[in-house]
Amino acid sequence: MFDEPLDKEQFSEWLSYTLDIYKNQTYRVKGILCFVNEPFEYILQGVGGSFELADGDELALGKVSQMVIIGQLGNLKI
């Protein structure tokens, strides 16, 4: 869980890099994310080394983001 809104560009670069490195150990990625200067939540979905961010229907009121990575990642630091 992230307690503050994320920088969309930095997060996307980090996630793309991380999923590329761990693509054989990552099965699924899901989340509801809040980004700086974005009024709506974003829906995160991914499989293996790729992911998609889609605009959500809900306003980003709480500014808390949650993400789940399903796989065998061992010591991955978020």
Helices and strands as residue ranges (DSSP letters): H 8-21, E 26-33, E 40-47, E 50-59, E 66-71
